[in-house]
Structures are given as C-alpha cells and as structure tokens.
Amino acid sequence: MNTKLLLVLSALILSPITLQAEGKAKSQTESVACGTIDMLGLEALINAKTPLVLIDARTDKYFDGTLILGAKRLHVESSEADVAKLLPEKNTLIVVYCAGVSCPASKMMASRLIKEGYKNVIDYHHGIREWKANNKPIEKA
C-alpha cells in the first residue's frame, strides 16, 4: 500500500515539473537557434578528427582569402543547390563561423541551416579573427 501511495505522490509531484521543463525546452528552442562552441572546443573536435563540415559564412565582401584549415565557403546568400551539394546529409555535424563577434554572418547561416532541416549546427561566433590571433592553422582559399 505504501508503494502505491508513493507512486501516486511521485506522479503528482513530478507532473508539473515535467510540464514546466517541456515548456521551458520549447521556448528555449525558439530563442536559441543553435549550439555554440569556443576556440578550444573547435580545436578539440578537429584534432580528434570528428566528422564535421566547417563552414566559413563570410560573404565575398568580407572574405579575406583565408579559411580555417579544412573549411568550406558557404554564406547565407548561397543557393539551395549549393547548400545541398555541400551538405547532403541533414544529420551532419556543421560548425559555422565568420569574422568574429561583431559579424552576424555565422548566426544568420546557422539559422538558415536549421530552418532547412539541419539538426546539428554549431556556431563558432568568435570566428577566424580569434583563430588567427591564436596562431591556429589556416589556409588560403
């Protein structure tokens, strides 16, 4: 009898918490478009050879001819065909970056990718400016 009472009380107590957590998760999803990563996290993913696609989201106007080593160029104005060609799988881990914290391109590109159904999009918002300042590997485009 005590076990049944405990189960009923647990259900009553946990139900509002579960509903509150579900509501919070839903509202957080609406306001937070993607995950974020810092320089050390990105470096760890690259060094561990984690399968990912690294995207430089800068438009031609702001592109300086350098990329984080292994990155591909794709910006918010790219055609759907260009996006699909570079990112054929919606579950691919994608890390998007731009010039740095004052540049909105990575957030814009991440938002677009999520709206197009990509599931694993991360924003490296400090971008190539921080990467270069810390002498991390880059390449010429």
Secondary structure, DSSP 4 states (H G I P E B T S, - for coil): -HHHHHHHHHHHHHHHHHHHHHHHHHHHHHH--SEE--HHHHHHHHHTT---EEEE---TTT--SEEETT-EE--TTS-HHHHHHH---TT-EEEEE-S-TT--HHHHHHHHHHHTT-SEEEEETTHHHHHHHTT--EEE-
